[in-house]
């Protein structure tokens, strides 16, 4: 029953084909592999070869076989055995549809100058003389696709005779067939030219429009054709006027536009005349502007007509156009402004194509500053066609940096918007930097180059970035009379580091940033040493490259030496780097730790508005805090809410106000010395911040592996978890800087670590897919406190 239902679907019944064809298609479409499909087609070809060779096969059955054979041919299989049957079907088919299938198979199976093609000549001549217009149509279609030297001369007269057939469809196909024969044998032009001319004055418009497409191909070949057929110009102008006056059957209307493709063909023909100096420019100018006014507010196919009108106008002399525009006080190219301002990419691209072909002297004033072109680059996103066209146009009009300054904001947004399309981002950035590089280096050059290179990540060639960085570095070093370059460089690099939180900046640009901030931060008027140190500290954690981390630490070290201050979180980072297997990192970390314990250096309490890199967001009781009941809570005693509010009142300060209000705090071997305070609110604020960030500066002796193992066996509270896979170096940096562990030992893909005081121990195992972590503590309360503190 299911098979019967499938055979009576509407698609199957409409096809007029047998169930065997339907079953063949079903097997092909359900094939699971190419080999299975090949097997089905091979079996089908074998079956068809046997069936088509049987005697007394009806023409209807042969039609079904040929259609299945055509499907096998389209799948890439050899069907040469079926050529003779296709020729026979075209000769002896009982109906026009059966003969049409035979002709179709012949056009597909027969190659150029195939010997078997001669067998079709008599059949073609018979059908071209038939009174049935269907027979003539299938024969004319076949001639267009069959190429045989002997066929052209034998059927030419019959094709020409079809130009007088009463049915317009036959005349239309006949003129197109003559054009195909002319393309294969150009020496036939003198013979067929009168019929091409006759097609333009045919009583049926479809034949006229078919003739237009033929003359478009002829006229666009060169100057010789334009001069030879100068007498045809009035005919084309007349056809164009008839279309514009709507003297066309409504069946040729498309979305409110009259015969759009015929108008395009006419405009292209007229453009060929103007290009080669044939015809009156004023007459064609009036015709073109009238056409523009008719399609100005229409859509779809009207856009193609507008583009062809613009091209036709651009074929005219520029001085003539300027005089006509001045006389009429109306610029016909102004129509492109709406396309340039459109948010639709296709329409904007049409506008770009139009102004690309327009002389720059004819541009509207709004186009010349590059703003609209830069807007196209900005909104293009991942549309590389629109981006490349707009950039090419910008490249052609930019003469100095004044225009670069105008379009820079939009270019900057474009670079940021296409961050997911690296090729487009690199193309825009490199083009802008090339233009920028043509001028001398100034403050704007430095600020702009850094701003453009910052969001492009690592998509631009590193050597190219290095060359730009070397130029800026040279200018910074050579600056003598003022410090404007250095001030701008420091400010720009500070903004770059602040706005990025991923290791995606070019290494060459980062190297220049670290060296500039290291040497010239004190000259900056927009940021302080403390601000710069905080960003450098952040990047020391973000970066994965050891050498870049060292450069960041060196920059921090120089800033510390000048400002005599250091941020609270720096110590944890240095402790982690001190345990690094890389000697250079160990050395600089130790040097900076020695600077921290020096009483000349002041520890800066971090602004509570800024998320700490190393300190958890939840407050925990410090087991090593000083025992001062007046300032710290006692866990064993109840505390009234008023006292709790006073102690935990942590206020928010900006870095500048915090620097003015903080007390003179000194650390010397674990002892905290506070300067006198004049106000009670200052004492409460500093005490609360110390409760949050006070650390022991006295370094305890690191835990040995053997002692770690003894404690591991003693601790009963255990928690296991797994995190995303990272390299071993990343894991060690993470637990050192973020969880305040120190590494006891790393062996292969395993590590052991402990927190200060050895209250929490950790074992890590890096697998192919994840990192397995086991955490142990003496009791469950200590373990839960640790887990809740770090949200594990």
N, C-alpha and C positions, 0 to 999 in steps of 0.2 A: 504493500500500500504506500509506503514512504517513497518508493521509486516512482510510482505512478503520480503521486502528488508533485514530486520534483520535476517531472517531465511536463507538467501542466502549469508551471509558473508562467507569469506574463512575459518575462524576458525570453524564455524558451519559445513560447508560441509566436512571439513577434519576430524571432530570428528566421523562421521558416526552415530551419535545419533539422536534421534527423537526430534521434537519441544517441547514436554512436558518436556524433560530434560533441554532444553535451557530455557524454561519459569520458571522452578523451580530454576535454578541458578540465573536468573534475579531477582526473588522475594527475594531470600536470600541476594544477594549483595546490593539490594536497601532497605533493612530493616533499619529502623531508630533507633531501640533499640533492646536489647537482648530479650525482651518480644515479640516483633513483629517477630523476627527470630524464637523464640521457637514456636510461633503460626503457622508459615509457615511450619516448619519441622514436627510438630505434625499432621497438615492436610495432609502433603505429606505421612507420615507413614501410616495414616489411609487409604489413597487412594491406596498405594502400597499393604497394607495387603489385601484389597478387590480384587485388580486386579490380584495379584499373586496366589490367591486361586481359580481363575476361571479355568474351564476345558479348555483344548485345547489351552493353551498359547504357542505361538511359541517360539523356542529357541532364536530367534533374539530379540523378545519382552522381554523375560526373562532377556536377557543380559542388555537391557536398564533399566529394573526395578532394577537389582542388582547394577548397577553403581549408580543409584540414592540412593539406600539403603546404599552403601558405603559412599557416601557424608553425609548422615544423621548420620552414625556411627562416621565419623570423626568430626562431630559437637557435639559429646558427648551423643548421644541418644541411647537408648536400641533398638537393632534390632534382638533380639534372634528369633523372629518368622521367620526371613528370612534365618536361618541357613540351614534348610532342603531344601529350594529352591536352595541355593548355592551348596549343595551337589548334588542335582539333575542336576543342570546345568553342573557341572564338569563331571557327568556321561553320560548325554544324549545330550550335546551340539552338534549341527550339524557340526560346524567348530572348528578348533583349537582355534580361537580367542574367541569363545563363551565358550569353555571349560576352557580357560585360565582365563576368568573373573570369572567363577565359582570357580576355585582353589584360585584365589586371594581373593574372598569373604570368602572362608573357612579359609584361613590363618589368616584373620583379625578377624573373628567372633568366631572361635573355641579357647578355652583356652587349657592349658596343660592337657593332659589325659582326655579330654572331651569324654563322652560316645558316642557322635555322630561321633567322629573321626574314630571309627571302620568302619563306613559305607564307608570310603574313601579308605580302604586298597585294596579292589578288583579293584577299579578304578585305583589306582596308579600302581598296578601290571600289569593291562592291558596296560596302557600307556607306562610303562617302557619296555614292550615287543614289542611295536609298531615299525614298520619300518619307520614311519614318524618322522623325527628328531624334529619337533615342539612339537609333543605329548610327546616325551621323555624329552624335555627341560622344559615344564611346569610341568611335574611330578617331575623332579629333583628339580626344584625351590620350589615346594610346600613342599617336604620332609624336606628341610632346615628350614622351618618355622613351621612345624607341629610336635608337641612333644607328642607322645603317646608310652607307654612302649611296646605295642604289635606290633606297626608299625615297629620298628627298626629291629626286627628279621625276619619279614615276607618279607620286601622289600630289605634287605641287598644284597641278591644274585643277585637280578635284577639290583641293582645299580652297583655292581661289574661287571656284564655282560656288562653294558653300557661303561665300560672303553675300550672295543674293538670295539666300534661303529666307522664307517668310518669318520663321521663328527667330526672335532676337537672341535666344540662348545659343542657337547654332552660329549666328553671325559673331557673337561675342567670343565663342570658343574658336571660331575660324581665325579671327584676327590674332588671338593669342597663339594659335598654332603657327601662323605665318611668322610671328615674332620669334618663336622657338627655332623654327627652321632657319630664319635669318641669323640668329646667334650662332648656329652651327655652321652656316655657310654665308659669311658676310657678302660674298659676291652676288647674292640674290637681292641686294637692296634695290637696285633699279627696277626689278620685277615686282617687288612687294610694296615699294614706297607709295604708289597711288592708292593702294588699299588701306595703308596706315592713315593717309590723308582723308580717305573716304570715311574711316571710322569716326573721325572727329565731327563729321556733319551727318552722322547717322540719325534717323528719326527716333531711335530709342536711346535714352540717356545711359543705360547700362553699357551699351556698346561705345558710346562717347567716352565714358569714364575708363573703360578698358583701353581705349586708344590713348588716353592721357598717360596712363602708366607706361605704355610703350614709348611715347615721345619723351617722357621724362628720362628714360634710360638712354635714348638717342642723344638728346640735347645736352646731357651732363657729361658727355665724353670729351668735349674740348671746343676750342674757338672755331675750328673749321665747320663744325655742325651748326653753330650759332649763326655764322655768316651765310652758310648754304641755305638755311631754312628761315631767313629773315622774313620772307613773305608769310610765314605761318604765325608770326607774332600777333597780328590782329585777331586771328582765330582763337588763340589762347586767351587773349584779353576779353573777347566776347563770351567765351565759356565761363570765365571767372565772374563777369558781370551778371550773367544769368543765374549763377549759383548765389551770388550775394543778394540779388533781387528776389530770391526764393522761387524762381521759375523751375522748380525741380519737384518731382513726385515725392510725396511725403514718406514713401518707403525708404528714401535715402536720408531721412533725418535721423540723427543720433544724439540723444540727450539734448535736444533743442538746437543742435548745430546742423546746418544744411550741408549734406555731402562733405563731411570733414576731410576724408582722404582724397577726394577729388580736388578740394581747395589746396591741400598740401602739395599735390602733384603739380597743380597750376603754378603755385608760388615758386616751386623749385625750378620749373621751366623758365619762368620770367626772370628768376635770379640768374640762370645761366646766360640769358640774353644780356642782362645788365653787366654781369661780370666781364663779358667779352666786348663791351662797348656797343651793343646793338640795341636800338630802341631809344625812346625818349625817357630820360630819367624823371622829368617832371610828371609825365603822364603816369608812370608806374609808381611814383611817390604818392600821388593822389589816390591811386587804386589801393595801395598798401595801407595807407592811413585810414581809408574808409573801411577796409577789411578789419583793421584793428579795432575800430570803434564798434563794429558789429559784434565782435566776439569778446570784447573787453570784460563783460560781466557774465560770461558763460563759463561752463566748467568742462572737465574731462577732455574730450577731443579738441575743444577750443584752445587748450594749452599748446597743442601741437601746431595749430594755425598761428598762434601768437609767436612761437619760436621761429617759424618759417618766415613770418613777416619781418621779424627783427633781423634775420639773416639776409633777407632781400634788401632791406634798408642799408645794411652794412656793406652790401655790394656796390652801393652808390658812392660817388665822390664825396669826401668829407667836407670840402668847401661848399659844395652844392647843398648838403644836408644842413650845414650851419646857416646858410642863407635862407633856406626854407623854414627852419626852426625859428630864426629871428623874425622872418616876415609874418609867420602865423602865430608867433608868441606861444607856441605849444610844442613841447618836446615829446615826440611819439615814443621815445625810449623810457619815458616816465612810467609807462605801464609795468615795467619790470620792478618798480619799487615795491609793489604789493607782494610780489613773489619773494623778493629779498627779505621782507619783514615777516613772512609767513613762518609759522612754527612747524609746518609740514616739511619733511626732508625732501620729498620729491619736488614740491613747488619751489622750495629754496634753491634746489639744484638747477631747476629750469631758469631761475633768475640769474644764477651764476653763469650758466651757459650763455645767456643773452648778453650780459655785460662783458663776458670774456671776448665776444666777437665784436663788441662795440668800441669804436675809437675812444680813447681816454678823453679827448676834447669834448666829446658829446655826453660824457657822464654827468649826471645830476650832482649838485654840490654835496648832497648828503652821502654820496658814495665815495668821494675822493679822500676822506679822512680815514677810511678803512674800518670804521665802526661797524657797519653792516656786515662786512666780510668777516671781521673778528667774531661777530655774533653768530655767524654760520659755523665757525670753528667751535664756539662754545657749546652750542646746542647739538652738535653732531653726535656726540657720544661715541659709540662704536661704529658709526657709519663712515668707513674709511673713504668711500667715494666722495662724499660731501667734504670731508676734511681736506683731502688732497687737492680738490678743485679750489676750495677757498684759500688754502695756503699758497697755491700757485698764483692766484690773483693778487693776494697780498704781497707776494714777493715781487710782482711786476710793478707795483705802485709805490712801494716804500723807498724813499730817497734819503731820509736822515732819521735820527733818533727821535725827533719830535713826534712823528707818527707812531713810533714804537711806544712812546710814553702814553699815547692816547689809547692804543689797543692793548696795552699790557694787562690791565685788570681782567679783560675777557680771556686773554690767552692763558693767564694764570689759572682762571677757573676751568678752562678747557683741559689743561694739564691735570688738574685735580679730579675732574669729572670722569676722565677716561682711564682711571687707574687700573681698571680690569682689562684694558686692551693695550698691552705694552707696546705693540708696533706703532699704533697711532700716537700714543703718549710720547714715544721716543722721536717720532717724526716731527711733531709740533715743537717739542722742546729743542731739538737740535736746530730746526730752522730758525727759531727765535734767537737762540744763542749765537748762531752764525751771523744773523743780522746785527745783533748787539756787539759782536766782536769786531765789526767793521769800524766802530767809533773808538775813541780813546777811553781809557778807564777813568771813571769818576765815581762819586758816591752812589749815584743811581745804578751804575753798572754793577757795582759790588752787591748792593741790596737785591737787584733784580736777578743776577746770575745765581745767587744763593737760593732765592725764593723759587726759581724755576727748577733748579737741580734737586731741591729737597724732596718734592713729591714724586719724582720720576723713579725713585728707588734705584734699582740696578739694571734698568732697561737700556740705558745708553752705554755705548762702548767705553770701557774704563780708561783707555788711552785718551779719548776725547775729553772726558771729565778731568783727567790729570793735567791735560794741557791748559784748560781753563783755570784750574786751581793753581797751577804754577804761575800763570800770569797774574792772578790776584795776589799771590804770595810775594811775588817780585815787587809789585806796586806797594804793598804794605811795608816791605822792608826798605824801599827807597824813599818813602815819604819822610820829608825833613821839615818843611816849613809849617805844617799843621798836623793835626791828628784826626782829621775828618774821616779818612779812609779806615783807620783802625777802629774808630768809634762806631762807624757804620758796620764794619765786619763783625765786631763783637756783638753788637745788638742783633744783627741778622742771624748769627750762629746761635745765639741764646734762644731766639724765637724758634729756630729750626729744631733745637734739641727739646725745647719745651712742648712743641706741637706734635712730636713723633714719639711713639712708645713701642716701636718695633725695630728690629735690626734689619732695616730695609734701605738705609741710606748708603750711597756709594762710598766705599772705603777711602777713596782719594779725598772726597769732600769731608768725611769725618776726620781724616788726618789733619786737614787744614783747619777744621773747626777746633780741634783739641789744641793744636799749636797756637792758633790765634787767641783763644781764651786763656791759654796758659801764659802768654806773653803780654797781652794788651788789655785784659779785663779792667784794670785800674783806670784806663782812659775812657771807659764807657760812661755816658751820661744818662743812660736809661735803665741800667741794671747794676746791682752791687756784686761784690765778690761772693757774698753769701748766696745770692740768687744763682749765680753761675755754678758755685760748688754743689748746690743741691741738684742741678740738672746733670752735672758731670757724674755725681754720685749715682744718680738714677741710671745713666748710661753705662756706668761700670758694671752694673748688675745685668742690664739688658744684653750687652754685647756677649758674643760667644767666642770671638777671636781673642786669643791671649795677648797678642801684641797691641790690639786696640784697647783692651782693658788696661794694659800698662800705660798707654798714652793718656787715657782718661785719669788714671791715678797720678801721673806726673803733672797733669794740668791742675788737679785738685791740690797737689803738694805745693805748686807755685802760688796758687791762690791763698792757701793757708799761710805760707811764708809772708805774704804781703799783708793779709788781714788779721793774722794772729787769732783766727777763730776756726772752729770746725763744727760740723753738724753732728747731732746726737747719734744718728744711725751709722755714721762712718766707721765706728769701731767694730761693729759686727761684720761689716764688709771686709775690713782689713784683717780681722781674725780668720775669716774664711780664706782670703787670698794668701795669708801667711802659711797655710797648710797645703797650698797648691804644689803639685809636683814640679812646676816650672820655677827655676831658680830666680829668674828676673822678677817674677811676681812676688815671691817670698821676700826678696831683698827690699823692694820698694814698700811693701806692706809693713815690714819691720821698721823701716826708716820713718814711715808716717806714724806708726804706733809710738815710736820714741818721741816724735813731735807732740803727740796728743798728751802724753804724761808730763810734758814740760809745763811748768806753771805759767809760762809766758803765753800759752795758747788757751783761749777761752772756748768752752763748750757752749754751743748755741742750742737752746731748746727749740725743738721744731714747732712751727705754727700748727695748731690743731686743725686748721682748715685743710691741710695738705695730708693726703694719705701716706702713711709711713711705708718705706720700702721693706724694713726689716722688723718693725715692732708690730705686734698683733693689734687688731682693732678693738679687742675686748681687754679690759683691765684685769690683771691678775695680782695676787699678793706676792710681793718680792720676798723670798725666804731670807735674803741677806740684808733686808732693810735695817737702818739704825733703829734701835728700840727707844723711841721718844713718844711716850703716851700722849703728849700734848698735840702731836702732829700726825700720828699714824693710828689706824684702827687696831684694836686688839681683838683677835678672832675669838678669844675665849670669853669676852665680855659683851654684854648687850650695849648697843649704842643708840642714843636717841636720834630721831630723824634730823633735828636741827644740827647736831654735830656732824652727821653724815653729809648733809647738804653743804656745810661749810668746808669740809675736807675735800669733797669731790667736785667743788665748783671750779671747773676748768673753762676759762674764757678764751674767746677767739681773738687773735691779734694778727694784724698784717706783719710781714717781716720787718718793716720799718718801725712800726710802733713797738713791736716786741723787743727790738734791739735797744730802743730808748728806755723801755720800762724794766728790762730784766736786771737782776741784781748781779753784782760782780762775783761770779761763782768760780771757785777754784777747786781742782782735784789733785790731791797729792797722796799717792799710794793708798788709795781707798778711803781717805778721810775727806769729808765734805766741809769746806769752810765758806760760810755765807757772810756777805757784807751787811752792815746795819741797814735796816729798812725803816723808812720814815712813816709809812702808812700801813694800816692793817690789811687793806685789800691787796696790796702788793705782796705782803707776806703770805696771805692765803693762796694767791695765784701761783707764786713760785713754789710753795710747798706742794700744791696739787700737781704741778708739772714735774716736780722731783719724784713724787710718788709714782708718776707714770713712767719716767725715763731714767731714773737713777740707776747706774750700773756700777759694778765693782771693777776698779781698774787694776787691782792686784791680780795677776795671772796665777791661777792654780796650776799645779803640776799636771800635765795631761795624763789621762788614764791609760795604763798599759793594756796590751791585748790580754794578758793572763788575768789581770784584775777584772777586766771587762767580762771575761768568761765566768769568773767566780760570782760576780754580781748578777749576771744573766741567769745563772742557775738558782740564785736566792730569790729573785723577784718573781712574785706569784701572779701579779695582775698583768694580763697580756691582751693586746689588741692587734688584729691583722687586717690589712687593707691593701688595695692595689691602685696604682695611678697609671696615667697614660705613659706609654713608652718614651723615654728620653735617653740620650747617651749618658755614660757614667759621669762625665765632667759636669754636665748640666744638673744631674741629681745631687752631686756633692755641693755645687754652688747653691742649689735651692735649699737644702736642709741646713747649710751653714748660715746663709744670709736671712732666710725667711723664718726658720724654726729655731735658730740660735743653738744648733748643735756644733760640736767640733768633731772632726773625723779622727777616729782612732786608727783605723787601718782600712786599706782598699786592696783586695786580692781578686784579680780578674774582674768578674762581673758582680762581685759581692763587696759590701762595705759594712762596717760597724761604726757607730757614732754614739756620742753621749752629750747630754746637756751639762752646763756648769753645775756642780754639786752632785752629779751622777744620780739624780732622782729619776731620770727618764733615759732609757737605753733604746737604741734603734738598730735593727738589722735590715739591710736592703739587698735584694737580688734582682738584677736587671735581666729580664728574659727578652725573647724576640718580639713579644707583643705588648708587654706591660712591665711595670716595676712593682715587685711584691715587697711590702713593708711589714715588719713585725716590730711592735713597740711594747716594752715592758717597764713596769714601775713597781716599787715596793708594795703598794696597796692600790685598791680600786679608786679611792678618792683622789690620789695624786694623778693617776692615769686619766680619770674623767676630767680633772681640771685642765690637764694638758690638751686633751682632745677637744674640749669646748673652747679653749683659748684660741687654738689654731683652726677651728672648724673642720676637723678631720672626721 
